Amino acid sequence: MRRYTIILEPDPEEGGYTVTVPALPGCVTQGETVEESIERAKEAIAGYIESLEAHGERVPEEREPLRAITIDVAA
């Protein structure tokens, strides 16, 4: 079992979410709901790892979970 942080970014124009996996460069998917986005992320991650292993490449591990912090900035 592996653990990865995913980022769900709302898409205001198309609706739904774009999902990225920071520890796996280029691993991107999307979903209409949060639940669907999470399921698609799991599928995308599994496929990404399968491809790396099939090509004999190292599978990146996430060492420490990312932290998202909201800050206020005077503009």
PDB file of N, CA, C and O in Angstrom, chain B, residues numbered from 101:
ATOM      1  N   MET B 101       0.856  -1.182   0.000  1.00  0.00           N
ATOM      2  CA  MET B 101       0.000   0.000   0.000  1.00  0.00           C
ATOM      3  C   MET B 101       0.896   1.238   0.000  1.00  0.00           C
ATOM      4  O   MET B 101       1.847   1.333   0.776  1.00  0.00           O
ATOM      5  N   ARG B 102       0.580   2.164  -0.868  1.00  0.00           N
ATOM      6  CA  ARG B 102       1.311   3.429  -0.947  1.00  0.00           C
ATOM      7  C   ARG B 102       0.344   4.565  -0.625  1.00  0.00           C
ATOM      8  O   ARG B 102      -0.868   4.427  -0.793  1.00  0.00           O
ATOM      9  N   ARG B 103       0.888   5.685  -0.162  1.00  0.00           N
ATOM     10  CA  ARG B 103       0.064   6.841   0.183  1.00  0.00           C
ATOM     11  C   ARG B 103       0.605   8.077  -0.537  1.00  0.00           C
ATOM     12  O   ARG B 103       1.798   8.375  -0.479  1.00  0.00           O
ATOM     13  N   TYR B 104      -0.298   8.788  -1.217  1.00  0.00           N
ATOM     14  CA  TYR B 104       0.064  10.005  -1.935  1.00  0.00           C
ATOM     15  C   TYR B 104      -0.951  11.103  -1.646  1.00  0.00           C
ATOM     16  O   TYR B 104      -2.137  10.837  -1.452  1.00  0.00           O
ATOM     17  N   THR B 105      -0.468  12.328  -1.622  1.00  0.00           N
ATOM     18  CA  THR B 105      -1.333  13.490  -1.505  1.00  0.00           C
ATOM     19  C   THR B 105      -1.842  13.837  -2.894  1.00  0.00           C
ATOM     20  O   THR B 105      -1.078  13.835  -3.858  1.00  0.00           O
ATOM     21  N   ILE B 106      -3.140  14.137  -2.998  1.00  0.00           N
ATOM     22  CA  ILE B 106      -3.702  14.616  -4.258  1.00  0.00           C
ATOM     23  C   ILE B 106      -4.228  16.027  -4.041  1.00  0.00           C
ATOM     24  O   ILE B 106      -4.647  16.386  -2.941  1.00  0.00           O
ATOM     25  N   ILE B 107      -4.201  16.817  -5.102  1.00  0.00           N
ATOM     26  CA  ILE B 107      -4.712  18.177  -5.055  1.00  0.00           C
ATOM     27  C   ILE B 107      -5.919  18.264  -5.973  1.00  0.00           C
ATOM     28  O   ILE B 107      -5.814  17.962  -7.162  1.00  0.00           O
ATOM     29  N   LEU B 108      -7.061  18.671  -5.440  1.00  0.00           N
ATOM     30  CA  LEU B 108      -8.283  18.857  -6.227  1.00  0.00           C
ATOM     31  C   LEU B 108      -8.469  20.350  -6.437  1.00  0.00           C
ATOM     32  O   LEU B 108      -8.658  21.106  -5.484  1.00  0.00           O
ATOM     33  N   GLU B 109      -8.414  20.760  -7.689  1.00  0.00           N
ATOM     34  CA  GLU B 109      -8.575  22.171  -8.019  1.00  0.00           C
ATOM     35  C   GLU B 109      -9.896  22.354  -8.763  1.00  0.00           C
ATOM     36  O   GLU B 109     -10.077  21.788  -9.841  1.00  0.00           O
ATOM     37  N   PRO B 110     -10.821  23.138  -8.202  1.00  0.00           N
ATOM     38  CA  PRO B 110     -12.100  23.353  -8.876  1.00  0.00           C
ATOM     39  C   PRO B 110     -11.885  24.007 -10.244  1.00  0.00           C
ATOM     40  O   PRO B 110     -11.029  24.878 -10.397  1.00  0.00           O
ATOM     41  N   ASP B 111     -12.668  23.577 -11.228  1.00  0.00           N
ATOM     42  CA  ASP B 111     -12.615  24.158 -12.564  1.00  0.00           C
ATOM     43  C   ASP B 111     -13.859  25.021 -12.748  1.00  0.00           C
ATOM     44  O   ASP B 111     -14.931  24.494 -13.046  1.00  0.00           O
ATOM     45  N   PRO B 112     -13.734  26.349 -12.575  1.00  0.00           N
ATOM     46  CA  PRO B 112     -14.910  27.214 -12.618  1.00  0.00           C
ATOM     47  C   PRO B 112     -15.574  27.285 -13.994  1.00  0.00           C
ATOM     48  O   PRO B 112     -16.769  27.567 -14.086  1.00  0.00           O
ATOM     49  N   GLU B 113     -14.825  27.035 -15.051  1.00  0.00           N
ATOM     50  CA  GLU B 113     -15.382  27.118 -16.401  1.00  0.00           C
ATOM     51  C   GLU B 113     -16.092  25.836 -16.819  1.00  0.00           C
ATOM     52  O   GLU B 113     -17.194  25.887 -17.366  1.00  0.00           O
ATOM     53  N   GLU B 114     -15.472  24.692 -16.568  1.00  0.00           N
ATOM     54  CA  GLU B 114     -16.011  23.403 -17.005  1.00  0.00           C
ATOM     55  C   GLU B 114     -16.786  22.680 -15.906  1.00  0.00           C
ATOM     56  O   GLU B 114     -17.557  21.764 -16.192  1.00  0.00           O
ATOM     57  N   GLY B 115     -16.587  23.084 -14.658  1.00  0.00           N
ATOM     58  CA  GLY B 115     -17.164  22.372 -13.533  1.00  0.00           C
ATOM     59  C   GLY B 115     -16.283  21.202 -13.149  1.00  0.00           C
ATOM     60  O   GLY B 115     -15.356  20.857 -13.881  1.00  0.00           O
ATOM     61  N   GLY B 116     -16.551  20.606 -12.043  1.00  0.00           N
ATOM     62  CA  GLY B 116     -15.749  19.479 -11.574  1.00  0.00           C
ATOM     63  C   GLY B 116     -14.396  19.913 -11.051  1.00  0.00           C
ATOM     64  O   GLY B 116     -14.205  21.059 -10.647  1.00  0.00           O
ATOM     65  N   TYR B 117     -13.457  18.975 -11.066  1.00  0.00           N
ATOM     66  CA  TYR B 117     -12.148  19.196 -10.466  1.00  0.00           C
ATOM     67  C   TYR B 117     -11.040  18.632 -11.357  1.00  0.00           C
ATOM     68  O   TYR B 117     -11.206  17.598 -12.004  1.00  0.00           O
ATOM     69  N   THR B 118      -9.927  19.325 -11.371  1.00  0.00           N
ATOM     70  CA  THR B 118      -8.700  18.787 -11.940  1.00  0.00           C
ATOM     71  C   THR B 118      -7.896  18.262 -10.767  1.00  0.00           C
ATOM     72  O   THR B 118      -7.770  18.932  -9.742  1.00  0.00           O
ATOM     73  N   VAL B 119      -7.351  17.060 -10.918  1.00  0.00           N
ATOM     74  CA  VAL B 119      -6.621  16.417  -9.826  1.00  0.00           C
ATOM     75  C   VAL B 119      -5.174  16.196 -10.237  1.00  0.00           C
ATOM     76  O   VAL B 119      -4.898  15.643 -11.302  1.00  0.00           O
ATOM     77  N   THR B 120      -4.252  16.633  -9.384  1.00  0.00           N
ATOM     78  CA  THR B 120      -2.829  16.389  -9.613  1.00  0.00           C
ATOM     79  C   THR B 120      -2.249  15.637  -8.424  1.00  0.00           C
ATOM     80  O   THR B 120      -2.788  15.667  -7.317  1.00  0.00           O
ATOM     81  N   VAL B 121      -1.131  14.959  -8.687  1.00  0.00           N
ATOM     82  CA  VAL B 121      -0.424  14.207  -7.654  1.00  0.00           C
ATOM     83  C   VAL B 121       0.998  14.756  -7.622  1.00  0.00           C
ATOM     84  O   VAL B 121       1.832  14.332  -8.422  1.00  0.00           O
ATOM     85  N   PRO B 122       1.294  15.691  -6.716  1.00  0.00           N
ATOM     86  CA  PRO B 122       2.597  16.357  -6.727  1.00  0.00           C
ATOM     87  C   PRO B 122       3.810  15.415  -6.709  1.00  0.00           C
ATOM     88  O   PRO B 122       4.830  15.727  -7.323  1.00  0.00           O
ATOM     89  N   ALA B 123       3.721  14.293  -6.032  1.00  0.00           N
ATOM     90  CA  ALA B 123       4.857  13.378  -5.948  1.00  0.00           C
ATOM     91  C   ALA B 123       5.063  12.590  -7.242  1.00  0.00           C
ATOM     92  O   ALA B 123       6.109  11.967  -7.427  1.00  0.00           O
ATOM     93  N   LEU B 124       4.071  12.615  -8.142  1.00  0.00           N
ATOM     94  CA  LEU B 124       4.148  11.863  -9.400  1.00  0.00           C
ATOM     95  C   LEU B 124       3.969  12.846 -10.560  1.00  0.00           C
ATOM     96  O   LEU B 124       2.852  13.034 -11.040  1.00  0.00           O
ATOM     97  N   PRO B 125       5.049  13.469 -11.010  1.00  0.00           N
ATOM     98  CA  PRO B 125       4.962  14.490 -12.058  1.00  0.00           C
ATOM     99  C   PRO B 125       4.217  13.981 -13.290  1.00  0.00           C
ATOM    100  O   PRO B 125       4.515  12.907 -13.813  1.00  0.00           O
ATOM    101  N   GLY B 126       3.248  14.767 -13.740  1.00  0.00           N
ATOM    102  CA  GLY B 126       2.477  14.403 -14.920  1.00  0.00           C
ATOM    103  C   GLY B 126       1.278  13.531 -14.645  1.00  0.00           C
ATOM    104  O   GLY B 126       0.524  13.220 -15.567  1.00  0.00           O
ATOM    105  N   CYS B 127       1.079  13.127 -13.409  1.00  0.00           N
ATOM    106  CA  CYS B 127      -0.082  12.306 -13.058  1.00  0.00           C
ATOM    107  C   CYS B 127      -1.244  13.255 -12.781  1.00  0.00           C
ATOM    108  O   CYS B 127      -1.335  13.862 -11.714  1.00  0.00           O
ATOM    109  N   VAL B 128      -2.130  13.366 -13.772  1.00  0.00           N
ATOM    110  CA  VAL B 128      -3.245  14.311 -13.714  1.00  0.00           C
ATOM    111  C   VAL B 128      -4.514  13.600 -14.174  1.00  0.00           C
ATOM    112  O   VAL B 128      -4.475  12.785 -15.096  1.00  0.00           O
ATOM    113  N   THR B 129      -5.631  13.907 -13.535  1.00  0.00           N
ATOM    114  CA  THR B 129      -6.926  13.378 -13.955  1.00  0.00           C
ATOM    115  C   THR B 129      -7.981  14.406 -13.608  1.00  0.00           C
ATOM    116  O   THR B 129      -7.660  15.518 -13.192  1.00  0.00           O
ATOM    117  N   GLN B 130      -9.241  14.038 -13.778  1.00  0.00           N
ATOM    118  CA  GLN B 130     -10.324  14.957 -13.433  1.00  0.00           C
ATOM    119  C   GLN B 130     -11.566  14.180 -13.047  1.00  0.00           C
ATOM    120  O   GLN B 130     -11.681  12.985 -13.323  1.00  0.00           O
ATOM    121  N   GLY B 131     -12.500  14.878 -12.402  1.00  0.00           N
ATOM    122  CA  GLY B 131     -13.763  14.269 -12.026  1.00  0.00           C
ATOM    123  C   GLY B 131     -14.813  15.336 -11.838  1.00  0.00           C
ATOM    124  O   GLY B 131     -14.493  16.506 -11.628  1.00  0.00           O
ATOM    125  N   GLU B 132     -16.063  14.935 -11.912  1.00  0.00           N
ATOM    126  CA  GLU B 132     -17.167  15.880 -11.762  1.00  0.00           C
ATOM    127  C   GLU B 132     -17.468  16.188 -10.300  1.00  0.00           C
ATOM    128  O   GLU B 132     -17.893  17.297  -9.977  1.00  0.00           O
ATOM    129  N   THR B 133     -17.252  15.219  -9.413  1.00  0.00           N
ATOM    130  CA  THR B 133     -17.494  15.403  -7.981  1.00  0.00           C
ATOM    131  C   THR B 133     -16.201  15.088  -7.222  1.00  0.00           C
ATOM    132  O   THR B 133     -15.251  14.545  -7.786  1.00  0.00           O
ATOM    133  N   VAL B 134     -16.186  15.434  -5.953  1.00  0.00           N
ATOM    134  CA  VAL B 134     -15.021  15.102  -5.127  1.00  0.00           C
ATOM    135  C   VAL B 134     -14.825  13.593  -5.092  1.00  0.00           C
ATOM    136  O   VAL B 134     -13.707  13.103  -5.246  1.00  0.00           O
ATOM    137  N   GLU B 135     -15.904  12.865  -4.891  1.00  0.00           N
ATOM    138  CA  GLU B 135     -15.810  11.405  -4.799  1.00  0.00           C
ATOM    139  C   GLU B 135     -15.288  10.797  -6.096  1.00  0.00           C
ATOM    140  O   GLU B 135     -14.412   9.932  -6.074  1.00  0.00           O
ATOM    141  N   GLU B 136     -15.831  11.254  -7.230  1.00  0.00           N
ATOM    142  CA  GLU B 136     -15.375  10.750  -8.520  1.00  0.00           C
ATOM    143  C   GLU B 136     -13.914  11.125  -8.756  1.00  0.00           C
ATOM    144  O   GLU B 136     -13.152  10.324  -9.298  1.00  0.00           O
ATOM    145  N   SER B 137     -13.521  12.319  -8.361  1.00  0.00           N
ATOM    146  CA  SER B 137     -12.140  12.770  -8.525  1.00  0.00           C
ATOM    147  C   SER B 137     -11.179  11.892  -7.733  1.00  0.00           C
ATOM    148  O   SER B 137     -10.098  11.556  -8.217  1.00  0.00           O
ATOM    149  N   ILE B 138     -11.567  11.523  -6.528  1.00  0.00           N
ATOM    150  CA  ILE B 138     -10.727  10.661  -5.697  1.00  0.00           C
ATOM    151  C   ILE B 138     -10.588   9.280  -6.340  1.00  0.00           C
ATOM    152  O   ILE B 138      -9.487   8.732  -6.395  1.00  0.00           O
ATOM    153  N   GLU B 139     -11.686   8.722  -6.821  1.00  0.00           N
ATOM    154  CA  GLU B 139     -11.626   7.405  -7.474  1.00  0.00           C
ATOM    155  C   GLU B 139     -10.754   7.444  -8.720  1.00  0.00           C
ATOM    156  O   GLU B 139      -9.950   6.542  -8.956  1.00  0.00           O
ATOM    157  N   ARG B 140     -10.918   8.492  -9.513  1.00  0.00           N
ATOM    158  CA  ARG B 140     -10.095   8.612 -10.724  1.00  0.00           C
ATOM    159  C   ARG B 140      -8.629   8.823 -10.370  1.00  0.00           C
ATOM    160  O   ARG B 140      -7.746   8.351 -11.086  1.00  0.00           O
ATOM    161  N   ALA B 141      -8.364   9.521  -9.282  1.00  0.00           N
ATOM    162  CA  ALA B 141      -6.981   9.703  -8.843  1.00  0.00           C
ATOM    163  C   ALA B 141      -6.360   8.359  -8.475  1.00  0.00           C
ATOM    164  O   ALA B 141      -5.209   8.089  -8.821  1.00  0.00           O
ATOM    165  N   LYS B 142      -7.112   7.524  -7.783  1.00  0.00           N
ATOM    166  CA  LYS B 142      -6.610   6.198  -7.419  1.00  0.00           C
ATOM    167  C   LYS B 142      -6.270   5.395  -8.673  1.00  0.00           C
ATOM    168  O   LYS B 142      -5.234   4.732  -8.733  1.00  0.00           O
ATOM    169  N   GLU B 143      -7.150   5.459  -9.674  1.00  0.00           N
ATOM    170  CA  GLU B 143      -6.907   4.749 -10.938  1.00  0.00           C
ATOM    171  C   GLU B 143      -5.686   5.307 -11.658  1.00  0.00           C
ATOM    172  O   GLU B 143      -4.863   4.551 -12.172  1.00  0.00           O
ATOM    173  N   ALA B 144      -5.570   6.638 -11.693  1.00  0.00           N
ATOM    174  CA  ALA B 144      -4.441   7.273 -12.371  1.00  0.00           C
ATOM    175  C   ALA B 144      -3.121   6.927 -11.690  1.00  0.00           C
ATOM    176  O   ALA B 144      -2.127   6.650 -12.361  1.00  0.00           O
ATOM    177  N   ILE B 145      -3.113   6.942 -10.374  1.00  0.00           N
ATOM    178  CA  ILE B 145      -1.900   6.611  -9.625  1.00  0.00           C
ATOM    179  C   ILE B 145      -1.509   5.160  -9.875  1.00  0.00           C
ATOM    180  O   ILE B 145      -0.337   4.868 -10.115  1.00  0.00           O
ATOM    181  N   ALA B 146      -2.473   4.250  -9.823  1.00  0.00           N
ATOM    182  CA  ALA B 146      -2.186   2.836 -10.055  1.00  0.00           C
ATOM    183  C   ALA B 146      -1.604   2.638 -11.455  1.00  0.00           C
ATOM    184  O   ALA B 146      -0.637   1.894 -11.623  1.00  0.00           O
ATOM    185  N   GLY B 147      -2.184   3.298 -12.459  1.00  0.00           N
ATOM    186  CA  GLY B 147      -1.674   3.184 -13.823  1.00  0.00           C
ATOM    187  C   GLY B 147      -0.291   3.782 -13.968  1.00  0.00           C
ATOM    188  O   GLY B 147       0.553   3.227 -14.671  1.00  0.00           O
ATOM    189  N   TYR B 148      -0.050   4.891 -13.321  1.00  0.00           N
ATOM    190  CA  TYR B 148       1.247   5.561 -13.350  1.00  0.00           C
ATOM    191  C   TYR B 148       2.323   4.640 -12.766  1.00  0.00           C
ATOM    192  O   TYR B 148       3.388   4.460 -13.358  1.00  0.00           O
ATOM    193  N   ILE B 149       2.032   4.068 -11.611  1.00  0.00           N
ATOM    194  CA  ILE B 149       2.981   3.167 -10.950  1.00  0.00           C
ATOM    195  C   ILE B 149       3.214   1.919 -11.800  1.00  0.00           C
ATOM    196  O   ILE B 149       4.349   1.465 -11.943  1.00  0.00           O
ATOM    197  N   GLU B 150       2.150   1.371 -12.359  1.00  0.00           N
ATOM    198  CA  GLU B 150       2.274   0.185 -13.213  1.00  0.00           C
ATOM    199  C   GLU B 150       3.186   0.463 -14.406  1.00  0.00           C
ATOM    200  O   GLU B 150       4.009  -0.375 -14.773  1.00  0.00           O
ATOM    201  N   SER B 151       3.038   1.639 -15.005  1.00  0.00           N
ATOM    202  CA  SER B 151       3.872   2.014 -16.147  1.00  0.00           C
ATOM    203  C   SER B 151       5.346   2.155 -15.736  1.00  0.00           C
ATOM    204  O   SER B 151       6.241   1.687 -16.440  1.00  0.00           O
ATOM    205  N   LEU B 152       5.582   2.802 -14.597  1.00  0.00           N
ATOM    206  CA  LEU B 152       6.962   2.950 -14.120  1.00  0.00           C
ATOM    207  C   LEU B 152       7.597   1.578 -13.894  1.00  0.00           C
ATOM    208  O   LEU B 152       8.723   1.332 -14.327  1.00  0.00           O
ATOM    209  N   GLU B 153       6.885   0.703 -13.228  1.00  0.00           N
ATOM    210  CA  GLU B 153       7.416  -0.626 -12.929  1.00  0.00           C
ATOM    211  C   GLU B 153       7.655  -1.424 -14.206  1.00  0.00           C
ATOM    212  O   GLU B 153       8.639  -2.156 -14.304  1.00  0.00           O
ATOM    213  N   ALA B 154       6.761  -1.287 -15.186  1.00  0.00           N
ATOM    214  CA  ALA B 154       6.912  -2.013 -16.450  1.00  0.00           C
ATOM    215  C   ALA B 154       8.157  -1.560 -17.207  1.00  0.00           C
ATOM    216  O   ALA B 154       8.735  -2.325 -17.979  1.00  0.00           O
ATOM    217  N   HIS B 155       8.564  -0.315 -16.982  1.00  0.00           N
ATOM    218  CA  HIS B 155       9.749   0.226 -17.651  1.00  0.00           C
ATOM    219  C   HIS B 155      10.993   0.180 -16.765  1.00  0.00           C
ATOM    220  O   HIS B 155      12.031   0.744 -17.112  1.00  0.00           O
ATOM    221  N   GLY B 156      10.883  -0.493 -15.621  1.00  0.00           N
ATOM    222  CA  GLY B 156      12.025  -0.638 -14.725  1.00  0.00           C
ATOM    223  C   GLY B 156      12.453   0.657 -14.055  1.00  0.00           C
ATOM    224  O   GLY B 156      13.601   0.791 -13.631  1.00  0.00           O
ATOM    225  N   GLU B 157      11.532   1.610 -13.958  1.00  0.00           N
ATOM    226  CA  GLU B 157      11.856   2.894 -13.339  1.00  0.00           C
ATOM    227  C   GLU B 157      11.467   2.896 -11.861  1.00  0.00           C
ATOM    228  O   GLU B 157      10.600   2.138 -11.426  1.00  0.00           O
ATOM    229  N   ARG B 158      12.121   3.757 -11.114  1.00  0.00           N
ATOM    230  CA  ARG B 158      11.862   3.893  -9.687  1.00  0.00           C
ATOM    231  C   ARG B 158      10.506   4.556  -9.463  1.00  0.00           C
ATOM    232  O   ARG B 158      10.152   5.507 -10.160  1.00  0.00           O
ATOM    233  N   VAL B 159       9.755   4.056  -8.499  1.00  0.00           N
ATOM    234  CA  VAL B 159       8.459   4.634  -8.133  1.00  0.00           C
ATOM    235  C   VAL B 159       8.694   5.644  -7.011  1.00  0.00           C
ATOM    236  O   VAL B 159       9.142   5.269  -5.928  1.00  0.00           O
ATOM    237  N   PRO B 160       8.395   6.930  -7.260  1.00  0.00           N
ATOM    238  CA  PRO B 160       8.593   7.937  -6.215  1.00  0.00           C
ATOM    239  C   PRO B 160       7.706   7.668  -4.999  1.00  0.00           C
ATOM    240  O   PRO B 160       6.551   7.266  -5.131  1.00  0.00           O
ATOM    241  N   GLU B 161       8.257   7.893  -3.847  1.00  0.00           N
ATOM    242  CA  GLU B 161       7.509   7.787  -2.596  1.00  0.00           C
ATOM    243  C   GLU B 161       7.327   9.189  -2.028  1.00  0.00           C
ATOM    244  O   GLU B 161       8.227  10.025  -2.121  1.00  0.00           O
ATOM    245  N   GLU B 162       6.189   9.437  -1.455  1.00  0.00           N
ATOM    246  CA  GLU B 162       5.964  10.713  -0.789  1.00  0.00           C
ATOM    247  C   GLU B 162       6.515  10.593   0.625  1.00  0.00           C
ATOM    248  O   GLU B 162       6.021   9.789   1.415  1.00  0.00           O
ATOM    249  N   ARG B 163       7.507  11.364   0.945  1.00  0.00           N
ATOM    250  CA  ARG B 163       8.170  11.265   2.244  1.00  0.00           C
ATOM    251  C   ARG B 163       7.380  11.940   3.352  1.00  0.00           C
ATOM    252  O   ARG B 163       7.254  11.404   4.453  1.00  0.00           O
ATOM    253  N   GLU B 164       6.855  13.110   3.058  1.00  0.00           N
ATOM    254  CA  GLU B 164       6.103  13.864   4.060  1.00  0.00           C
ATOM    255  C   GLU B 164       4.904  14.493   3.371  1.00  0.00           C
ATOM    256  O   GLU B 164       5.067  15.114   2.320  1.00  0.00           O
ATOM    257  N   PRO B 165       3.713  14.356   3.920  1.00  0.00           N
ATOM    258  CA  PRO B 165       2.532  14.931   3.269  1.00  0.00           C
ATOM    259  C   PRO B 165       2.677  16.434   3.066  1.00  0.00           C
ATOM    260  O   PRO B 165       3.289  17.129   3.877  1.00  0.00           O
ATOM    261  N   LEU B 166       2.101  16.923   1.966  1.00  0.00           N
ATOM    262  CA  LEU B 166       2.116  18.355   1.690  1.00  0.00           C
ATOM    263  C   LEU B 166       1.222  19.078   2.681  1.00  0.00           C
ATOM    264  O   LEU B 166       0.311  18.493   3.268  1.00  0.00           O
ATOM    265  N   ARG B 167       1.501  20.357   2.855  1.00  0.00           N
ATOM    266  CA  ARG B 167       0.653  21.182   3.694  1.00  0.00           C
ATOM    267  C   ARG B 167       0.113  22.313   2.856  1.00  0.00           C
ATOM    268  O   ARG B 167       0.874  22.998   2.173  1.00  0.00           O
ATOM    269  N   ALA B 168      -1.165  22.518   2.894  1.00  0.00           N
ATOM    270  CA  ALA B 168      -1.805  23.652   2.204  1.00  0.00           C
ATOM    271  C   ALA B 168      -2.185  24.681   3.261  1.00  0.00           C
ATOM    272  O   ALA B 168      -2.864  24.368   4.239  1.00  0.00           O
ATOM    273  N   ILE B 169      -1.741  25.897   3.048  1.00  0.00           N
ATOM    274  CA  ILE B 169      -2.009  26.964   4.002  1.00  0.00           C
ATOM    275  C   ILE B 169      -2.584  28.144   3.225  1.00  0.00           C
ATOM    276  O   ILE B 169      -2.041  28.531   2.191  1.00  0.00           O
ATOM    277  N   THR B 170      -3.668  28.708   3.714  1.00  0.00           N
ATOM    278  CA  THR B 170      -4.254  29.904   3.104  1.00  0.00           C
ATOM    279  C   THR B 170      -3.729  31.109   3.842  1.00  0.00           C
ATOM    280  O   THR B 170      -3.781  31.165   5.070  1.00  0.00           O
ATOM    281  N   ILE B 171      -3.217  32.082   3.092  1.00  0.00           N
ATOM    282  CA  ILE B 171      -2.685  33.295   3.704  1.00  0.00           C
ATOM    283  C   ILE B 171      -3.365  34.514   3.087  1.00  0.00           C
ATOM    284  O   ILE B 171      -3.869  34.447   1.965  1.00  0.00           O
ATOM    285  N   ASP B 172      -3.378  35.619   3.814  1.00  0.00           N
ATOM    286  CA  ASP B 172      -3.890  36.878   3.319  1.00  0.00           C
ATOM    287  C   ASP B 172      -2.701  37.730   2.888  1.00  0.00           C
ATOM    288  O   ASP B 172      -1.681  37.785   3.574  1.00  0.00           O
ATOM    289  N   VAL B 173      -2.847  38.395   1.739  1.00  0.00           N
ATOM    290  CA  VAL B 173      -1.788  39.253   1.212  1.00  0.00           C
ATOM    291  C   VAL B 173      -2.400  40.583   0.833  1.00  0.00           C
ATOM    292  O   VAL B 173      -3.393  40.630   0.107  1.00  0.00           O
ATOM    293  N   ALA B 174      -1.815  41.665   1.319  1.00  0.00           N
ATOM    294  CA  ALA B 174      -2.305  42.993   0.952  1.00  0.00           C
ATOM    295  C   ALA B 174      -1.957  43.247  -0.498  1.00  0.00           C
ATOM    296  O   ALA B 174      -0.806  43.090  -0.906  1.00  0.00           O
ATOM    297  N   ALA B 175      -2.951  43.640  -1.275  1.00  0.00           N
ATOM    298  CA  ALA B 175      -2.699  43.880  -2.698  1.00  0.00           C
ATOM    299  C   ALA B 175      -3.008  45.313  -3.064  1.00  0.00           C
ATOM    300  O   ALA B 175      -2.856  45.702  -4.222  1.00  0.00           O
TER     301      ALA B 175
END
